[in-house]
Amino acid sequence: MSSKIRTISTIGIMGFGAFGRLMARHLQPHFALRVCDPANAPAADPSGKSLQPTTAAEVASCDLVILAVPVPAIPEAIAALRPHLKAGAIVLDVGSVKIGPARAMQAALPDDVEIIGTHPLFGPQSARKGLAGLKIALCPIRGKSTPRIAAFLRHVLKLKVIVTTADAHDREVAMVQGLTHLIAKILVRMEPLPRTMTTASFDLLIQATEMVRYDAPNVFMAIERANPHAKAVRDRFFALAEEMRLFLEHGHAEAAPSPALPHKVAEVAQA
């Protein structure tokens, strides 16, 4: 399907939490934005041209519609938007997982609407100094507009664009984000952590923890529970941690770790 909308002039954002606000800040110079979020309504741009709080129906009337809601709220957002979407509109989500949202959008959105799954591989903390050089994954689902969306992201916002499939995305992110957020949650539970006599490697570990510490709880749950590949990675991680614990407690003679320890982790990543 080729989009009937050749030039994107209006963007509707459904949801205005931390990430919705981050997107709006970087998109506002380029597009007229319409935002719907009764719980976090934005202040209107005084010029009346760039950012306006509005209804779900008016968001749906835009050329491109962004679902910036938690992954579990995507079906409800689609239901509110569906009756008002125009033929050729492009709908994309920004969830941390892609298989579930892709299926939900395919099943519920009209056939004459294009669909792209996206995952900005950054958040408000990691993007506080700007977007240039950060990564975003695009998963084409329906329609042919992915190349022009990718071109804008690359050339205007200076992002590194990775075009992939929903399944390939979720397989890699199960380890990349799944382990990062899991380890960060555990480290936070171990506080107070040393802050004075630290090494460079420990400082980097703390820095990584701080980047995800204040993410909304629904982000962590989506990463760990909504990704169908996350459990296998999580289970393998805990199994290897237990194997290492036994080795350290009992020594080589009684519980030597498997020689293939690093390779088993690699197998999960490549499966």
N, C-alpha and C positions, 0 to 999 in steps of 0.2 A: 504493500500500500504506500503510495506516495502522498505526503502531506499536502492538503489543500492550502495550508498556511505557509506562504513562501517567506514572509518576513515576520519575525517574532517581535512584537512591540509591547505587549502586555504580559506580565507574569503574575499568576495568582499563587499565593502561599497559604496553605492550609496548616495552621499551627505556627505559633510565634514564641516558642521556648528559646533556650539558649542558642540552639543551632539555627532556628528560624531567623533570629535576630542577626546572627553572624552572616547568613546568606543575604539578608536584606541589605546589610551594610555594603556588601561588595557588588550587589546587583543594582542597587538604587541609582548609581550614576549612569546606567545604561538602559534601563527599562522603566516603564510605569508599573509600579507594584500595587497589588491589591491583596490585603492580608485578612484572614478570618481566624480569630482565636478569642472567643469571649472571655477566657480567663487571663489572657495576656495581650489585650488590645494595644496596638502600637499608637503612638501619637501621630497625627496626620502631618504630612509635609506641608508647611505654611504656603508653599507655592501651589499646592493642589495638583501637582503634575507627577510626583514621583512615588510617594507611598501613602496609601489610604487604607484605613480600617474599613472593612465592609462585610458583606454576608457571604455564605457559602455559594449562593447562586451567582453572585458577581465574581467571585474567585473562579468559578467554573466557566465563566464566559471569556476568560483570558485565553490567549494563544497557547501559553504553556502553563501547566498547573503542577505545582510541587507539593507533594504530600510530606510535610515536615512534622509528622505526628509520630508517637511511639508505634512500634511495629504492631502491637495488639490492637491499636486504634485505627489501623488502615482500613479494615472493612467498613467501619462506621463512617469514616471520612469519604470513602468511595460512594457509599449509599447517599450521602448528603449532596455530593457533587454530580452524580450520574445523570439525573434528569436535566441538568442545565449545561452539560458539556456540548460544545459545537463540533460538527464534523471536522476532522482534520486536526483537532487540538492534540497537543502532546502532554501526556501525564507521566510524571516520574516521581519516584519515592527516593528517600535518602537514608533508608534503614541500614543497620549494621549487618543484617542478613538479607539474602536475596531470593532464595528459593520460595519461601512462604509468601512474601509480598508479590513476587512475580506471578505465582499461581492465583492469588487473590485478585490482582489487577486483570489478568487475562480472563478470569471467570466472570467478573462483575462489570467491567467497563465495556461500553458499546464497541462494536466491531470497527466503526469508522474513527476511532480514537487511537492514536499512536501511544506506545508504552515503552519506556526506558527505565530499567532499574539502575539506580546509581548508589554508590557508597563513597562519600568523601572520607578518605582515610586520614582524617584529622578532626579536631574539635576546637572549641573556643580557646582552650589552653595552648594547644600546639600551633594555632593560627593567630596568636596574639600579635606576632610581628609581621603578619601579612600572609598571603596565600602562595606567593611565588615559590615554585619548587616542591610544593606539597602534592600528594597523589590523590587521584579520584578514579574509582572503577566505574565503568559504564557497561551495562548488560543489555544489549538490544533485545527487546521482547516482541514488539510488533511495530512495523513501519520502517521507514528509511531515513529518519532524521538524525540518527546517531552521529554520522560524520559532521554535520553542521553544528550540532551541540558540542562535539569534541573540539571542533576548530575554535569555537568561542572560548571554551575553557582553556585551551592551550595558548592561544594567541592574545587573548584579552586578559584573562585572569592569571595566566602564566602557570597553570597547573600541569602536572604530569598526568596524562590520561592513559589509563589501562583499559582496553576493550576486552571483555571476557564474557564467559557465560555465568549464569546464576550458580550452577553447581560447582564450577571451578573456583568461583569466588568464595563460596561457603567452605569449600575444602581447605583453602589456604588460610582464610580468616579464622577458622576454628582453632588453628594453632597461633597465628599472629596476634589476634586480639584475645582469643580465649585464654591463652597462658598469661599474657600481659596483665589482663584484668584480674585473673585468678591470683597471681602472685602478689599484685598490688593490694588486693583485699586482705590477703593473709599478713602482709607486712604492716598494714595499718592496724590490724588486730594485735600486732606484737609491740606497738608503741608503749613507752617512749623509745625511739631509736636514737643511736648515737649521732651527734651533730658536730662534735669537735674533732675527736681523733678518728678521722675517716680517711679512706683511700679514694683515689680517683674513680675506681670501679664502683665502690659503694655509693659515691655521690651520684653517679649516673643511674644507679638503681633507684635511689631516692627521687631523682629527677623524673624518671619514668613513672614512678608511683604517683608523684604530684600531678602529672599530666592527666591522670584518669581518676584521681581521688574524688573529685567533686562531680563526676558524671552522674546523671540521674539514675536511680536504681533500676528503672526500666531498661536502660541501655545495657547494664550488666546482665540482666535476666534475658534480654534478647540474644546477646552474644552467647550465653551459656545454655539457654534452654530452647530458643527458637531456631538455632542452627542445627540441622540434623547430623552434622559431622562433629559437633563439639564434644559429645559424650565420649566418643572413642578416644579423642585426644586427651580429654580430662582423665579418663580411666587409665590410660597408658602412663600419663604423667605421675599419677598417684602410685601406680604399680612400680614404676622406676624409682620413685622417692622411697617407697618402702623397701625395695631391694637395696638401695644405697644405705638406708638406716640399718638394716640387718648386717651389711658388710662392715659398717663403722663400729657396730656394737660387738660383733663376733670375730672380725678379722678374716684374713684370707683363708685360713684353714677351715672355718665352719660355714662361711656364707660369702664366698667370693662373688662379686657381681659378674654378670654375664659378659664375656669378651665382646659381645655384639651390642652392648648397651647403647652406644651412640647411633648404631645403624638402625636399631629398632625405632628410635625417635624419628630418624630420617624416613623410614618406611611409612610412618603415619602421615608425615607431611606430603609424601609423594603419592599416597594411595588415591 
